Amino acid sequence: MDAIQNMSRRNFVKVFGLASGGLIIGCQFSGTDKVVRIDDGTSFTPNLFVQLKKDGKLVLMASRSEMGQGVRTSLTSVIADEMDADWSFVSVTQATGDSKFGNQNTDGSRSIRTIFEPMRKMGATARAMLVSTAAKKWNVSTSDCKTKNHYVINSLTKDKLFYGDLVEDAMNVEIPTEVSLKDKKDFTYIGKTLKSVDLNDFTHGTAVYGIDARLPNMKFATIARSPSTFGTVKSVDKTATMNITGVEQVVALERVKRPFGMLGGVAVIATNTWAAIQGKNSLNIVWDKGLNGAYDSEKFMQKITNRVHNKGKIVPPIIGNTTTAFSDATQTIEATYQMPHLAHAPLEVPNALAWVHDGKCEVWAPVQSPQTARAEVANYLEMKPENVTIHVTFLGAGFGRKSKPDYAVEAAALSKKINAPVQVVWTREDDIQHSYYHTTSAQYLKGSLDEKGNVTGWLHRTAFPSIVSTFKPMSDYGAGFEFGQGFNNNQFDIPNMRFENSKAEAHVRIGWLRSVCHIYHSFGINSFVDELAAKAGKDPLQFNLDLIGKDRIREDKSPFPLNTKRLKNVLKTAAKKAGWGKKLPKGHGLGLSVHYSFYTYVASVVEVSVINDALKVHNIYTAVDCGMVVNKDTVTNQVEGAGIFGMSVALYGKITAKNGAIEQSNFHDYKLTRMHETPNIDVTIIKSDEVPTGIGEPGVPPIAPAIANAIFNATGKRYRTFPLSEHGLV
Amino acid sequence: MKTLTINGKKHTVEAPDEMPLLWAIRDLIGLTGTKYGCGISQCGACTVLINGNVVKSCSIPLSYADGKEILTIEGESENLNHLREAWVEGNVPQCGYCQSGQLIAATALLDSNPTPSDEDINTAMSGNICRCGTYPRIKKAIHKAVELKNN
């Protein structure tokens, strides 16, 4: 869609004639995280496009990356619905990384929330224009026309006109300044079950991921990086490497000290990926371990655990007075929770193909943030961003790893150095050992109960190396956005609450991983509430509901503040589906957990058994309220997947470091949930007309604590340090 | 010089004996549907059939495949086609990356066991990781493929 001509008109949408024929409609949306807003002023720059071709084909340009969350399908369904389009005519092309497409970052579970309304308006506008065109042809009023399944229908004569046949004339009709959106009850696609638009490619091996990108005369590269983060090369012996068939060159790669610059190291350039891998493994490198060369994650866990056992920095708000609450209490309890680092391990490893030529650079890569990739590559090459093109391929999942395009910079740097197209492929070992890790955390919680078993005081201390350290070294405390992920804004109505944060230095690159700080904060909070319930001798379901308290909208700066009624509703729904309170077989237990993240409400009840010290997860019942559902099956699929992802966190998730180097290397020691461990996963979606909110991430946080609570219910044993494999349960 | 018959078509490649079949298929022959995931036979993204036997192509030397028949995700077989249909019906994939390997592993399962139980599926499919977590759908879709075949 780059051959746009005849820009015309004003208002919310613009229409462009296309050289190859067809109607292109563009609209502008503001992709901020705050509010959904349509900008229709004079400085109009469209950043979402839909093209209706003469053969009826409807092509949407997707500004967000597809990494398994179904965004291409969801976005398309919204526009197709308002247009009354036939789904079989719909396809999607992927936008390159360019600011003209608005904010393209695919993270924070925000795509649907921010683009939903603009997409609806664009679809409705296209529909109105097609109706006007048909009405003119028939010489009837537009009110005598209706639309269905890619046709405008004349209500008086029952004549029909195919959308494709109206394209040419539709380009000349006046763009409506106001369009009415469909009534929700008339939606044909939104809220229904729609299949992915990419299924044919996924089932024939024809979807092109980054690692599948090919150019004539391209080279394949792997990079040896320092075992300890930010270590440097002292010396390299490349003799053995150069003897490998297919290896062409060994190239030194400098470190680029930007958040998503690159680690640097020694690159091996070869004629195929395998030669490059063999070449890398044959390098004999002496490393200067650098500042992080002594990192020992076990000792570090001790250090931050000691810190949370002492006073930390106060994080507002301070509610009431916990000191008095604790001294006046009938009983108090305290507990410490620990979680290790995690790696995203998307099944497609980080990779990028870059070609620097004629003062420009083209990159083909699986990136969640094409604009960041563009900026980083342009910075490295000292080019203007407009001379860098990022072609977004399919992503073999991302989970946050592919928001950090260091691998694109590596490919661009190597292409420049050897003057050829280069594809950098990270091996799985590289991915596990040089990631932007999910942080490690220690939390201390103390609570008090009165004589009736009501919670009167809540002290929560958290310590974790901050994501900010990746952007600003020596950032040793958490940031507001990290606290906001389930720490100092918990859902409970407790009269005395205090939050503290302790120091935690980063010794590896810290990044965000699917649901981010919610993972450990949900673990701490939901485990501790279960402990309080046990101490109070109360049923965890009722105890949770009481603790959330009466129906209220939490007062804060959030554009979609927490509504406790919706939170309690998901909890009650999941409990009902699980048959909470039912008699269970011997060795079985139920555990529950509820968490609000990315403006979405999720509760999970998990049934496990522990027999002869062997844990089995039998059932996961999850209820989710994410506002109005755009694609029901996408929501279900995401929540099912979150159950499996959450199980991997709870059962196996563990990255450790010794002498600065990561100890795990591949899927034999960084284990993930597999088919034989897969439980029955039951997903209930709450019907809602509220603003659609996130779904890619919110299913993850409740899973791990629900499993821990279920084990407690089954065995009376409380596990406060994850993963459970460390306790011999799996 | 090795000769590989992939999806019924002959290809000749010049490469060291020990090069894993995966890289010959992807980088030398140019069929990229078969994926790299781990390189050590742990994830199954690279699953192909050699003379009808299911293998992890990242860990099979090229010399072993010389002269043999290979089925990859780009190919056709009766069971594979039924599985594809069931995959579409069940809207199985999320990111899709592992699904080439999942489909080929499932093809091998149905080739040897026309009516697998859940337990059979667990055993046959546990070598294939899906990080997105589509296992419940894969299991359902395998049963569905059996149903499609029998109707």
Contacts between the chains, C-beta under 8 A, distances in Angstrom:
chain1	res1	chain2	res2	distance
A	66	B	95	7.6
A	67	B	95	5.4
A	68	B	93	7.6
A	68	B	94	3.3
A	68	B	95	3.1
A	68	B	96	7.1
A	68	B	132	4.6
A	69	B	94	7.0
A	70	B	94	7.1
A	193	B	91	7.7
A	195	B	88	6.7
A	195	B	91	4.7
A	196	B	91	6.0
A	196	B	93	6.5
A	198	B	93	7.6
A	198	B	96	6.7
A	199	B	87	7.1
A	199	B	88	4.7
A	199	B	91	7.1
A	199	B	93	6.8
A	200	B	88	7.5
A	201	B	96	7.4
A	202	B	87	7.6
A	202	B	93	4.3
A	202	B	96	3.6
A	202	B	99	5.3
A	203	B	73	7.9
A	203	B	84	4.4
A	203	B	87	5.0
A	203	B	88	6.4
A	203	B	93	7.5
A	203	B	99	6.6
A	203	B	103	6.4
A	204	B	33	7.0
A	204	B	73	6.5
A	204	B	74	6.6
A	204	B	84	7.4
A	205	B	31	7.5
A	205	B	32	7.3
A	205	B	33	1.9
A	205	B	34	7.0
A	205	B	72	6.8
A	205	B	73	3.4
A	205	B	74	5.0
A	205	B	100	4.8
A	206	B	33	6.7
A	206	B	74	7.5
A	207	B	96	5.4
A	208	B	32	7.4
A	209	B	35	7.7
A	209	B	97	6.1
A	211	B	32	7.6
A	211	B	35	7.3
A	211	B	36	6.5
A	212	B	26	8.0
A	212	B	32	3.8
A	214	B	30	6.9
A	214	B	32	7.4
A	220	B	27	6.7
A	245	B	15	7.9
A	245	B	16	5.3
A	272	B	15	7.8
A	272	B	19	7.8
A	272	B	23	5.7
A	272	B	27	3.9
A	272	B	28	6.4
A	273	B	23	5.5
A	273	B	26	7.2
A	273	B	27	5.4
A	273	B	36	7.3
A	274	B	19	5.3
A	274	B	20	6.2
A	274	B	22	8.0
A	274	B	23	3.8
A	274	B	27	7.1
A	277	B	39	7.2
A	345	B	131	6.2
A	346	B	95	7.5
A	346	B	97	7.8
A	346	B	131	6.0
A	347	B	35	7.5
A	347	B	37	5.1
A	347	B	43	6.7
A	347	B	45	5.9
A	347	B	95	7.3
A	347	B	97	4.7
A	347	B	98	5.0
A	347	B	129	6.6
A	347	B	130	7.4
A	347	B	131	4.8
A	347	B	132	8.0
A	348	B	35	7.2
A	348	B	37	7.8
A	348	B	95	7.5
A	348	B	97	4.8
A	349	B	36	7.1
A	349	B	37	7.7
A	394	B	95	7.3
A	394	B	96	6.8
A	394	B	97	7.8
A	395	B	95	6.2
A	396	B	35	7.3
A	396	B	95	5.4
A	396	B	96	7.5
A	396	B	97	3.1
A	396	B	98	7.8
A	397	B	94	7.4
A	397	B	95	4.1
A	397	B	97	6.4
A	397	B	131	5.4
A	397	B	132	5.7
A	398	B	95	7.9
A	399	B	131	7.5
A	425	B	36	7.5
A	427	B	39	6.2
A	428	B	37	6.8
A	428	B	38	4.5
A	428	B	39	6.1
A	428	B	40	7.6
A	428	B	43	7.9
A	633	B	91	5.3
A	637	B	91	6.8
A	637	B	94	6.0
A	637	B	134	7.2
A	637	B	137	7.2
A	638	B	94	7.6
A	640	B	133	6.2
A	640	B	134	7.5
A	640	B	136	5.6
A	640	B	137	7.3
A	641	B	94	5.9
A	641	B	132	4.8
A	641	B	133	3.5
A	641	B	134	6.6
A	642	B	133	7.2
A	643	B	133	6.6
A	644	B	130	7.6
A	644	B	132	7.8
A	644	B	133	2.7
A	644	B	135	6.3
A	645	B	131	7.6
A	645	B	132	7.9
A	645	B	133	5.6
A	666	B	38	5.4
A	666	B	39	7.6
A	666	B	40	5.6
A	666	B	42	6.1
A	667	B	37	8.0
A	667	B	38	5.2
A	667	B	40	7.7
A	667	B	42	3.9
A	667	B	43	5.4
A	667	B	129	6.4
A	668	B	40	7.0
A	668	B	42	5.5
A	672	B	129	5.5
A	672	B	131	6.3
A	673	B	133	7.0
A	673	B	135	7.7
A	674	B	126	4.8
A	674	B	128	8.0
A	674	B	129	6.5
A	674	B	135	7.7
A	675	B	121	6.9
A	675	B	122	5.5
A	675	B	125	4.3
A	675	B	126	4.8
A	675	B	128	7.1
A	675	B	135	4.9
A	675	B	138	7.1
A	675	B	139	7.1
A	676	B	122	3.9
A	676	B	123	7.1
A	676	B	125	8.0
A	676	B	126	4.5
A	678	B	135	4.0
A	678	B	136	6.1
A	678	B	139	7.2
A	680	B	136	7.4
A	681	B	136	5.4
